[in-house]
């Protein structure tokens, strides 16, 4: 049983996530891998995540990396939420969670009075329209709706069934979504056949059990030491699936006792020397964390490692999303929010900080304001 202090663990994770002054993670692709995927449900989130870790980062760099054929791809995976992955990491996250997403599509079809056969029969029509290249999503819908329908479908259900068929193909890995907008604050959604956009990417090669074990391995590489319940929540998988994956990986794992946490946690044995040698974050280290920042999204039952219990309702909103926050020495002490109308950042501190620290926080917020104002809202 390895025992480590909370300060040492925070320093270790900060280094892995590109937040430690002594860290060595210096590229967009490295950071996407280091977090087992960048959370991307809200448009600015991955841009802010990268800006807080790469001071010279420009938004166009991420857009370029996400262009078809680029090193990164955006997929819906864990908890049926958008994430950004290096191409080499995408298949495991997709295959481990595809059953959940296709199940949600099937349930929606049933609520309309149809089964999944209707989606399977619409799929060739969608594929044919994308064979020549990417198509904006609303254009794709209108073109398909204008065609003679080979199926007996209620007219009032056609639009939602077309959208559901597109979603079915997207969730299955046959389509990829691209945001063609030129601003981090806007979306212009296009769909493209994955085989055209990423010809070497095979999303459905892995069997589910192998994919889940690989996803757990990457999760522990990013967030360990962590509880199996943390992984279950982060991934959206069932308890049985999470425990089975942990048993499969058991020879590669060690138990860790972390100060302030009630039970032993899991981590990859290969990272033990790195944890032992980790340097705590400087006490005055300030970092701005994005809305739904991936470094904070990795935990559920062990969230006490980065926020006091009395402040949880201030950090998390009513549906459990983590607000954009201000971290001091690896623990959240406040929140911030960019107002797209006034184009200024409002912030609130819920813990006492020194006057020099306040000045650093204001400097960081001013820098972030300039970054967010650089593109049209």
C-alpha positions in Angstrom: 0.0 0.0 0.0 1.6 3.3 -1.2 0.8 6.2 1.1 1.1 9.8 -0.2 0.1 13.2 1.0 -2.7 15.2 -0.7 -0.2 18.0 -1.6 2.1 15.5 -3.3 -0.8 13.9 -5.2 -2.0 17.4 -6.4 1.4 18.2 -7.6 1.6 14.8 -9.5 -1.7 15.3 -11.2 -1.0 19.0 -12.0 2.2 17.9 -13.8 0.3 15.2 -15.7 -2.3 17.7 -16.8 0.1 20.5 -17.8 -0.7 22.7 -14.9 2.5 22.4 -12.9 5.4 24.9 -13.5 7.7 21.9 -13.7 5.5 19.9 -16.1 6.6 18.6 -19.5 3.3 18.4 -21.3 3.6 21.1 -24.0 1.4 20.3 -27.0 -2.3 20.1 -27.8 -2.1 16.4 -28.7 -0.2 15.6 -25.5 -2.7 17.4 -23.4 -5.7 15.7 -25.1 -4.0 12.3 -24.3 -3.0 13.4 -20.8 -6.7 14.0 -19.9 -7.9 10.9 -21.6 -9.8 13.2 -23.9 -10.6 17.0 -23.7 -14.2 17.7 -22.5 -15.9 19.6 -25.4 -19.6 19.7 -24.7 -19.5 23.5 -24.5 -17.8 25.2 -27.4 -15.2 27.3 -25.6 -14.3 24.6 -23.0 -11.4 22.9 -24.9 -10.0 26.2 -26.0 -9.9 27.5 -22.5 -8.5 24.2 -21.2 -5.6 24.5 -23.6 -5.1 28.3 -23.0 -4.7 27.7 -19.2 -2.0 25.1 -19.9 -0.3 26.6 -23.0 0.2 30.3 -22.5 1.0 30.9 -26.1 -1.9 28.9 -27.4 -4.1 30.4 -30.2 -7.6 29.2 -30.9 -6.8 28.5 -34.6 -4.3 25.8 -33.5 -7.1 23.6 -32.1 -9.3 24.3 -35.2 -6.5 23.2 -37.4 -5.8 20.1 -35.4 -9.5 19.1 -35.7 -9.7 19.5 -39.5 -10.5 16.2 -41.3 -7.3 14.2 -41.4 -5.7 16.1 -38.5 -4.3 14.6 -35.4 -7.4 15.2 -33.3 -11.0 14.1 -33.6 -14.2 15.1 -31.8 -16.5 12.3 -30.8 -19.4 11.7 -28.4 -18.2 9.0 -26.0 -18.2 9.0 -22.1 -21.5 9.9 -20.6 -22.7 10.5 -24.2 -20.7 13.8 -24.2 -18.4 15.4 -26.8 -14.7 14.8 -26.2 -11.6 15.5 -28.3 -9.1 12.7 -28.7 -5.8 12.0 -30.5 -6.7 9.7 -33.4 -4.8 6.8 -31.7 -7.0 7.1 -28.5 -10.3 7.5 -30.2 -11.2 3.8 -30.9 -11.1 2.7 -27.2 -13.3 5.5 -26.0 -15.8 5.0 -28.9 -16.0 1.2 -28.6 -16.3 1.2 -24.8 -19.3 3.5 -24.8 -21.1 2.9 -28.2 -23.7 0.6 -26.7 -25.0 3.3 -24.4 -25.3 5.8 -27.2 -26.9 3.5 -29.7 -29.3 2.4 -27.0 -30.4 6.0 -26.5 -31.1 6.3 -30.2 -33.1 3.1 -30.2 -35.1 4.3 -27.2 -35.9 7.5 -28.9 -37.1 5.7 -32.0 -39.4 3.5 -29.8 -40.9 6.6 -28.3 -41.9 7.6 -31.8 -43.5 4.2 -32.4 -40.7 2.7 -34.5 -37.8 0.3 -34.0 -34.2 0.6 -35.0 -35.0 -1.0 -38.4 -36.3 2.4 -39.5 -32.9 4.0 -38.8 -31.0 1.2 -40.5 -33.2 1.6 -43.6 -32.6 5.4 -43.7 -28.8 5.0 -43.2 -28.0 4.4 -46.9 -29.8 7.5 -47.9 -27.7 9.6 -45.5 -24.5 7.9 -46.6 -25.3 8.6 -50.2 -25.7 12.3 -49.6 -22.3 12.5 -47.8 -20.4 10.5 -50.4 -19.3 13.6 -52.2 -18.0 15.4 -49.1 -19.1 17.2 -46.0 -22.6 18.7 -45.8 -24.0 21.2 -43.2 -26.4 19.4 -40.9 -29.6 21.4 -41.7 -28.9 21.1 -45.5 -28.4 17.3 -45.1 -31.8 17.1 -43.4 -33.6 19.2 -46.0 -32.2 17.3 -49.0 -33.2 13.9 -47.5 -36.7 15.2 -46.6 -37.2 16.5 -50.1 -36.5 13.0 -51.6 -39.3 10.5 -52.3 -39.5 8.3 -49.3 -39.3 4.5 -49.8 -40.7 3.9 -46.3 -44.2 4.2 -44.8 -43.6 6.9 -42.2 -45.9 9.5 -40.7 -45.2 12.9 -42.3 -45.1 14.5 -38.8 -42.3 12.1 -37.8 -40.0 12.4 -40.8 -37.9 15.3 -39.7 -37.1 13.8 -36.3 -36.4 10.4 -37.9 -34.0 11.9 -40.3 -32.2 13.6 -37.5 -32.2 10.4 -35.5 -30.8 8.4 -38.5 -27.9 10.9 -38.8 -27.4 10.6 -35.0 -27.4 6.8 -35.3 -24.7 6.9 -37.9 -22.7 9.4 -35.9 -22.9 7.4 -32.7 -22.0 4.2 -34.6 -18.8 5.8 -35.9 -19.7 6.1 -39.6 -20.0 9.9 -39.5 -17.8 12.5 -38.0 -18.9 15.9 -36.8 -16.9 19.0 -37.8 -17.4 22.5 -36.6 -16.7 24.7 -39.6 -17.2 28.0 -37.7 -14.3 30.4 -37.4 -14.8 31.3 -33.8 -14.7 29.3 -30.5 -18.0 30.9 -29.6 -20.0 29.7 -32.6 -21.0 26.4 -34.2 -21.5 25.6 -37.9 -22.1 21.9 -37.8 -21.2 19.7 -40.8 -21.2 15.9 -41.1 -18.7 13.8 -43.1 -18.2 10.1 -43.6 -15.5 9.0 -41.2 -13.9 6.9 -43.9 -13.3 10.0 -46.0 -12.3 12.4 -43.1 -10.0 9.8 -41.3 -9.3 7.0 -43.8 -6.9 5.2 -41.4 -9.1 5.4 -38.3 -11.0 2.2 -37.4 -13.4 3.0 -34.6 -15.1 -0.4 -34.3 -12.2 -2.8 -34.2 -12.0 -3.4 -30.5 -14.4 -5.8 -28.6 -16.3 -4.0 -25.9 -14.5 -5.7 -22.9 -11.1 -5.0 -24.3 -12.1 -1.4 -25.1 -13.4 -0.8 -21.6 -10.2 -2.2 -20.0 -8.1 0.1 -22.3 -10.3 3.1 -21.4 -9.8 2.3 -17.7 -6.1 2.1 -18.3 -6.1 5.5 -19.9 -8.3 6.9 -17.3 -6.0 5.8 -14.5 -3.0 7.1 -16.5 -4.8 10.5 -16.5 -6.5 10.6 -13.1 -5.1 7.9 -10.9 -4.9 7.4 -8.0 -8.7 7.2 -8.2 -11.7 5.1 -7.0 -13.4 2.7 -9.3 -16.6 4.7 -8.6 -14.8 7.8 -10.0 -14.2 5.8 -13.3 -17.7 4.6 -13.4 -19.1 8.1 -13.1 -16.6 9.6 -15.5 -17.2 7.0 -18.2 -20.9 6.5 -17.7 -20.4 2.7 -17.7 -22.2 0.3 -15.4 -20.7 -0.9 -12.1 -20.3 -4.4 -13.5 -18.4 -3.1 -16.5 -16.1 -1.0 -14.4 -15.3 -3.7 -11.9 -14.7 -6.3 -14.6 -12.2 -3.9 -16.3 -10.4 -3.3 -13.0 -10.1 -7.1 -12.4 -8.7 -7.5 -15.9 -6.1 -4.8 -15.2 -5.4 -5.9 -11.6 -1.8 -7.1 -12.4 -0.9 -3.6 -13.6 -2.4 -1.8 -10.6 -1.4 -0.8 -7.1 -3.4 0.5 -4.2 -2.7 4.0 -2.9 -3.8 5.5 0.4 -4.3 9.2 -0.1 -4.6 11.7 2.8 -8.2 12.8 3.3 -9.7 9.9 1.3 -11.5 7.1 3.2 -10.4 4.1 1.2 -7.6 2.8 -1.0 -7.5 4.2 -4.5 -6.1 2.6 -7.7 -3.3 3.7 -10.0 -1.0 2.2 -12.6 2.0 0.6 -11.1 4.2 2.0 -13.8 3.5 5.6 -12.6 4.4 4.9 -8.9 8.0 6.3 -9.3 6.6 9.5 -10.8 4.1 9.9 -8.0 6.8 9.3 -5.3 9.0 11.9 -6.9 6.3 14.5 -7.5 6.8 18.1 -6.2 3.8 19.8 -4.6 2.5 22.8 -6.3 3.7 26.1 -5.0 1.3 27.4 -2.4 0.6 30.6 -4.5 0.2 28.7 -7.8 -2.9 30.1 -9.5 -4.7 28.4 -12.4 -7.9 29.2 -14.2 -10.0 26.1 -14.9 -12.4 25.8 -17.8 -16.1 25.1 -17.4 -16.3 21.3 -17.1 -12.5 21.3 -17.0 -11.3 17.7 -17.7 -8.9 17.8 -14.8 -11.8 18.2 -12.4 -14.3 16.0 -14.4 -12.2 12.9 -13.6 -13.5 12.5 -10.1 -16.8 12.0 -8.3 -16.6 10.2 -5.0 -13.1 11.8 -4.4 -13.9 15.3 -5.3 -12.8 16.4 -1.9 -9.2 16.3 -3.2 -9.8 19.7 -4.9 -12.8 21.4 -3.2 -14.0 21.7 0.4 -17.4 20.1 1.1 -18.8 23.5 2.2 -18.0 24.9 -1.3 -19.3 22.1 -3.5 -22.6 23.8 -4.3 -20.7 26.9 -5.4 -18.4 25.0 -7.7 -21.1 22.7 -9.2 -24.3 23.8 -10.7 -27.7 22.2 -10.1 -27.2 19.4 -12.7 -23.7 18.6 -11.5 -21.6 20.4 -14.1 -18.4 22.0 -12.7 -18.3 25.8 -13.2 -15.3 27.6 -14.5 -13.1 27.9 -11.5 -10.0 29.5 -9.9 -7.6 27.0 -8.4 -5.0 28.0 -5.8 -2.3 25.3 -5.1 -4.5 22.8 -6.8 -7.7 23.5 -4.8 -10.7 25.5 -6.1 -11.2 28.8 -4.3 -13.5 30.6 -6.6 -15.4 30.7 -9.9 -15.4 32.9 -13.0 -17.7 33.4 -15.9 -17.3 35.2 -19.3 -20.3 37.3 -20.2 -20.7 37.1 -24.0 -22.8 40.3 -24.1 -20.6 42.6 -22.0 -17.4 40.6 -23.0 -16.0 40.8 -19.5 -15.3 38.2 -16.8 -17.1 38.2 -13.5 -15.6 36.2 -10.7 -16.3 35.3 -7.1 -13.9 34.0 -4.5 -15.3 31.8 -1.7 -12.1 31.3 0.2 -9.7 33.9 1.6 -6.6 34.6 -0.4 -3.7 37.1 0.2 -3.5 40.4 -1.5 -0.6 39.3 -3.7 -2.6 36.2 -4.8 -5.6 38.4 -5.6 -3.4 40.4 -7.9 -2.2 37.3 -9.7 -5.8 36.1 -10.1 -6.8 39.4 -11.6 -3.8 39.2 -14.0 -4.9 35.7 -15.1 -8.5 36.8 -15.6 -7.4 39.8 -17.7 -5.3 37.5 -19.9 -8.3 35.1 -20.3 -10.6 38.1 -21.1 -8.2 39.1 -23.9 -8.1 35.5 -25.2 -11.9 35.1 -25.2 -12.5 38.6 -26.8 -10.1 37.7 -29.6 -12.9 35.9 -31.5 -16.4 37.0 -32.4 -19.1 36.2 -29.8 
